[in-house]
Amino acid sequence: MKTKTNAPAAPQSTGLSANLTPEQAAEILGVSPYTLSNWRVGKRQPLPYVKLGRLVRYRRADIEAFLSSNLVSDL
């Protein structure tokens, strides 16, 4: 008699992989992590971030929206 083995369930995506560290966000934006820190503290740029305890994370969608909103076209 063959017994049925349950395969492990595939991990469900929580969307957390879309969260970026300041270093990752800085690389995408072409600035230093120090610059991102200055933007956060001084509220110099409207770039949303997520605070998880003492950790700071940036959502990929917010980075893309920030880049789009700063697009300059000379047309």
GITA-V969319 format. One record per helix or strand of 2 or more residues. SS is the DSSP state (hx for helix, st for strand). FROM is the first residue (numbers start at 0). TO is the last residue. If there is no record, write none. Layout:
BEGIN
ss | from | to
SS | FROM | TO
SS | FROM | TO
END
This chain:
BEGIN
ss | from | to
hx | 15 | 17
st | 18 | 19
hx | 21 | 28
hx | 32 | 41
st | 49 | 51
st | 54 | 58
hx | 59 | 68
END
